């Protein structure tokens, strides 16, 4: 039984793309939490040792090898020094009890560009006032906003959902213009009857991918709460065209949600035409998400 379970987990990790989304989006749900299948290794190993079964131990070793082949590179530190521009993205939570302190914490990061999601009519003016000195250029479109130390122009909302949860702007850097997209995709839900409900998020991701596909500038950064991981096949129309800063230049999985005990990375910093040199998460604020950050060579 232990050996069979170990082999099943190994096959599940290797063949996650074969798990269909036809029943409750089971494939996307699996891919969202795929790294956590590694937790089964010490549990199964303990059971194998308890049974004193060489066959079970060998099967668990196989599972460990499969997990390492998929994720060992992720836990290594791939960051380097340098970078021409740094970006912070944060879902600040619409019920944040202290937006002023959150704004100060984000400004203290020294990022050149700050992108915020889940702004409200109550909190947006607080962020505008608090960030004004360090970030003289900004654009807010309903629940999303962008603050920059560099000149910001051509800010416009993007129709990815019935209400505005995305914008695109051009940041003028010393090495030329950079297109920055800020997005907050639709929330996901897990229902006992319908399973992993992602349809609205998937539709918004496809629309956002269309805007990115039509982007004329060669340098592009896409940030925000995508309510999904880069492993989730449903986000592939967007993620297949971009590089994850965390995967290329971070250390570890960079989990960002929930802030109290992060188990999944829903907040992303993606790019094309620029080179990620480092990526990390920032300390917890008054939000239920952690801020995520990255530095790029333009």
C-alpha positions as CSV (number, residue, x, y, z in Angstrom):
1,X,0.0,0.0,0.0
2,X,2.8,2.5,0.9
3,X,4.7,1.6,-2.3
4,X,1.5,2.0,-4.4
5,X,0.7,5.4,-2.9
6,X,4.3,6.6,-3.5
7,X,4.2,5.5,-7.1
8,X,0.8,7.2,-7.5
9,X,2.1,10.5,-6.2
10,X,5.2,10.3,-8.5
11,X,3.0,9.6,-11.5
12,X,0.6,12.4,-10.5
13,X,3.6,14.9,-10.4
14,X,5.0,13.7,-13.7
15,X,1.6,13.5,-15.4
16,X,-0.1,16.5,-13.9
17,X,-0.8,18.0,-17.3
18,X,-2.8,14.9,-18.2
19,X,-5.3,15.3,-15.4
20,X,-8.3,16.7,-17.2
21,X,-10.1,20.0,-16.3
22,X,-13.4,18.6,-17.4
23,X,-14.5,17.7,-13.9
24,X,-14.3,20.6,-11.5
25,X,-11.1,22.0,-13.1
26,X,-9.2,19.2,-11.2
27,X,-6.1,19.7,-13.3
28,X,-5.8,23.4,-12.5
29,X,-6.4,22.7,-8.8
30,X,-3.7,20.1,-8.8
31,X,-1.2,22.4,-10.6
32,X,-2.0,25.2,-8.1
33,X,-0.8,23.2,-5.2
34,X,1.6,20.9,-7.1
35,X,4.8,21.6,-5.0
36,X,2.9,20.5,-1.9
37,X,2.8,16.9,-3.1
38,X,6.3,16.8,-1.7
39,X,4.9,16.7,1.8
40,X,3.9,13.1,1.1
41,X,7.5,12.1,0.9
42,X,8.4,12.2,4.6
43,X,5.0,10.9,5.5
44,X,5.3,7.9,3.2
45,X,8.9,7.4,4.2
46,X,7.9,7.1,7.9
47,X,5.3,4.6,6.9
48,X,7.8,2.6,4.9
49,X,10.3,2.5,7.7
50,X,7.6,1.5,10.1
51,X,6.8,-1.4,7.8
52,X,10.5,-2.1,7.3
53,X,9.7,-2.5,3.6
54,X,12.6,-2.1,1.2
55,X,10.2,-2.0,-1.7
56,X,8.2,0.8,-0.1
57,X,11.4,2.7,0.7
58,X,12.5,2.4,-2.9
59,X,9.1,3.7,-4.1
60,X,9.3,6.7,-1.8
61,X,12.9,7.4,-3.0
62,X,11.4,7.4,-6.6
63,X,8.8,10.0,-5.5
64,X,11.5,12.1,-3.9
65,X,13.6,12.0,-7.1
66,X,10.6,13.1,-9.2
67,X,9.8,16.0,-6.8
68,X,13.5,17.1,-6.9
69,X,13.6,16.9,-10.7
70,X,10.6,19.3,-10.8
71,X,11.3,21.7,-8.0
72,X,14.9,21.3,-6.7
73,X,16.0,24.2,-8.9
74,X,13.3,26.4,-7.5
75,X,14.7,26.4,-4.0
76,X,18.1,27.5,-5.1
77,X,19.1,31.1,-4.9
78,X,19.2,32.4,-8.6
79,X,19.4,36.1,-7.8
80,X,22.2,38.3,-8.9
81,X,23.2,41.9,-8.2
82,X,22.5,44.9,-10.4
83,X,19.4,45.8,-12.2
84,X,18.1,49.0,-13.8
85,X,14.6,49.0,-12.4
86,X,12.8,47.4,-9.5
87,X,9.0,46.7,-9.3
88,X,6.8,45.9,-6.3
89,X,3.3,44.6,-6.7
90,X,0.8,44.2,-3.8
91,X,-2.8,43.3,-3.4
92,X,-3.4,45.7,-0.5
93,X,-6.8,44.3,0.5
94,X,-9.9,46.4,0.3
95,X,-10.3,46.0,4.1
96,X,-6.8,47.0,5.0
97,X,-7.0,48.6,8.5
98,X,-3.9,50.8,8.0
99,X,-3.3,51.8,4.4
100,X,-1.0,54.6,5.4
101,X,1.4,52.3,7.1
102,X,1.2,49.8,4.1
103,X,2.1,52.7,1.8
104,X,5.0,53.6,3.9
105,X,6.3,50.0,4.1
106,X,6.1,49.7,0.3
107,X,7.9,53.0,-0.3
108,X,10.6,51.9,2.1
109,X,11.4,49.1,-0.3
110,X,12.9,51.7,-2.6
111,X,11.2,50.2,-5.7
112,X,11.1,52.4,-8.8
113,X,7.6,51.3,-9.6
114,X,4.8,50.2,-7.2
115,X,1.6,48.5,-8.5
116,X,-1.4,48.1,-6.2
117,X,-4.6,46.1,-6.5
118,X,-7.9,46.2,-4.5
119,X,-7.9,50.0,-4.0
120,X,-11.1,51.5,-2.9
121,X,-12.6,55.0,-2.8
122,X,-11.6,55.1,0.9
123,X,-8.0,53.9,0.6
124,X,-6.9,55.2,-2.9
125,X,-6.5,58.8,-1.6
126,X,-4.5,57.6,1.3
127,X,-2.0,55.8,-1.0
128,X,-1.9,58.9,-3.3
129,X,-1.0,61.2,-0.4
130,X,1.4,58.9,1.3
131,X,3.3,58.0,-1.8
132,X,3.3,61.4,-3.4
133,X,6.7,62.6,-2.3
134,X,8.7,59.5,-3.3
135,X,6.6,58.7,-6.4
136,X,5.6,61.9,-8.2
137,X,4.0,60.0,-11.1
138,X,0.9,57.9,-10.6
139,X,-2.3,56.6,-12.3
140,X,-5.3,55.1,-10.6
141,X,-8.1,53.4,-12.5
142,X,-10.8,52.3,-10.1
143,X,-9.3,49.4,-8.0
144,X,-5.8,49.3,-9.6
145,X,-3.0,51.8,-9.5
146,X,0.5,52.5,-10.5
147,X,3.1,54.7,-8.8
148,X,6.5,55.5,-10.4
149,X,9.7,57.5,-9.7
150,X,10.1,57.7,-13.5
151,X,7.8,59.7,-15.8
152,X,4.5,57.8,-16.4
153,X,2.3,58.3,-19.4
154,X,-0.4,56.8,-21.6
155,X,-2.2,55.2,-18.7
156,X,-5.4,53.5,-19.7
157,X,-7.8,51.0,-18.2
158,X,-8.1,47.5,-19.8
159,X,-11.4,45.8,-20.4
160,X,-10.6,42.4,-19.1
161,X,-13.7,42.2,-16.8
162,X,-17.1,44.1,-16.6
163,X,-15.4,46.5,-14.1
164,X,-11.9,48.0,-14.2
165,X,-9.3,45.7,-12.7
166,X,-6.4,46.2,-15.0
167,X,-4.5,49.1,-16.5
168,X,-1.6,49.7,-18.9
169,X,0.9,52.5,-18.8
170,X,4.3,53.5,-20.2
171,X,7.2,54.2,-17.9
172,X,10.0,56.3,-19.4
173,X,13.2,54.8,-18.2
174,X,16.8,56.0,-19.0
175,X,17.0,53.1,-21.4
176,X,13.8,53.6,-23.2
177,X,10.1,53.1,-22.7
178,X,8.7,50.2,-20.7
179,X,5.1,49.0,-20.9
180,X,3.7,48.1,-17.5
181,X,0.5,46.2,-17.0
182,X,-1.2,46.0,-13.6
183,X,-4.0,43.4,-13.2
184,X,-6.2,41.8,-10.7
185,X,-7.9,38.8,-12.2
186,X,-11.2,37.4,-11.0
187,X,-11.2,35.5,-7.7
188,X,-11.3,31.7,-7.6
189,X,-13.6,29.6,-5.5
190,X,-13.6,25.9,-4.4
191,X,-17.2,24.5,-4.2
192,X,-18.1,21.0,-3.0
193,X,-20.5,20.7,-5.9
194,X,-18.7,22.4,-8.8
195,X,-15.1,22.0,-7.8
196,X,-12.4,24.6,-8.6
197,X,-14.4,27.5,-10.1
198,X,-12.0,29.5,-12.3
199,X,-14.1,30.4,-15.4
200,X,-14.2,34.2,-14.9
201,X,-10.5,34.3,-14.0
202,X,-9.6,32.3,-17.1
203,X,-11.7,34.6,-19.3
204,X,-10.0,37.7,-17.8
205,X,-6.5,36.1,-18.2
206,X,-7.3,35.4,-21.9
207,X,-8.3,39.0,-22.5
208,X,-5.2,40.3,-20.7
209,X,-3.1,38.0,-22.8
210,X,-4.7,39.5,-25.9
211,X,-3.6,43.0,-24.8
212,X,-0.1,41.8,-24.1
213,X,0.1,40.0,-27.4
214,X,-0.8,43.3,-29.2
215,X,1.7,45.3,-27.2
216,X,4.0,47.4,-29.5
217,X,6.8,48.1,-27.1
218,X,9.5,45.4,-26.9
219,X,10.0,45.8,-23.1
220,X,6.9,44.6,-21.1
221,X,6.3,43.9,-17.4
222,X,3.0,42.4,-16.2
223,X,2.3,42.4,-12.4
224,X,-0.6,41.8,-10.1
225,X,-2.8,39.3,-8.3
226,X,-3.5,36.8,-11.0
227,X,-5.3,34.5,-8.6
228,X,-3.3,31.6,-10.0
229,X,0.2,30.1,-10.3
230,X,2.4,29.9,-13.3
231,X,1.9,26.1,-13.3
232,X,-1.8,26.5,-13.8
233,X,-2.5,25.5,-17.4
234,X,-5.5,27.8,-17.6
235,X,-3.2,30.9,-17.4
236,X,-1.0,29.6,-20.2
237,X,-2.3,32.1,-22.8
238,X,-0.7,34.7,-20.6
239,X,2.3,33.0,-18.9
240,X,3.5,31.3,-22.1
241,X,4.3,34.7,-23.5
242,X,6.2,36.0,-20.5
243,X,8.9,35.0,-18.1
244,X,8.4,34.7,-14.3
245,X,10.9,36.8,-12.4
246,X,10.5,34.5,-9.3
247,X,11.3,31.3,-11.3
248,X,14.3,32.8,-13.1
249,X,15.8,35.0,-10.5
250,X,14.3,34.2,-7.1
251,X,14.9,31.8,-4.3
252,X,12.2,29.4,-3.2
253,X,8.6,29.4,-4.3
254,X,7.9,32.9,-3.3
255,X,4.5,32.0,-1.8
256,X,2.4,35.1,-1.3
257,X,-1.0,34.0,0.0
258,X,-2.4,33.9,2.6
259,X,0.0,36.3,4.3
260,X,-0.3,34.7,7.7
261,X,1.0,31.3,6.4
262,X,1.7,31.5,2.6
263,X,1.0,28.3,0.7
264,X,0.6,29.4,-2.9
265,X,1.9,32.2,-5.1
266,X,-1.1,34.1,-6.5
267,X,0.8,37.3,-7.1
268,X,3.1,37.4,-10.1
269,X,5.8,39.6,-11.7
270,X,6.1,38.5,-15.4
271,X,8.1,40.1,-18.2
272,X,9.5,39.9,-21.7
273,X,12.2,41.9,-23.4
274,X,13.9,42.5,-20.0
275,X,16.1,40.3,-17.8
276,X,15.1,39.4,-14.3
277,X,18.1,39.7,-11.9
278,X,16.4,39.1,-8.6
279,X,12.9,38.5,-7.1
280,X,11.6,38.2,-3.5
281,X,8.6,38.8,-1.2
282,X,8.4,41.7,1.2
283,X,7.3,41.5,4.9
284,X,3.6,41.3,5.7
285,X,1.5,44.4,5.7
286,X,-2.2,44.9,6.7
287,X,-3.2,42.8,3.7
288,X,-4.0,39.1,3.3
289,X,-1.4,39.0,0.6
290,X,2.4,39.5,0.8
291,X,3.9,42.1,-1.5
292,X,6.1,40.6,-4.3
293,X,9.1,42.3,-5.9
294,X,11.6,42.0,-8.7
295,X,14.5,43.8,-10.2
296,X,15.2,43.9,-14.0
297,X,18.1,44.6,-16.3
298,X,16.6,46.7,-19.2
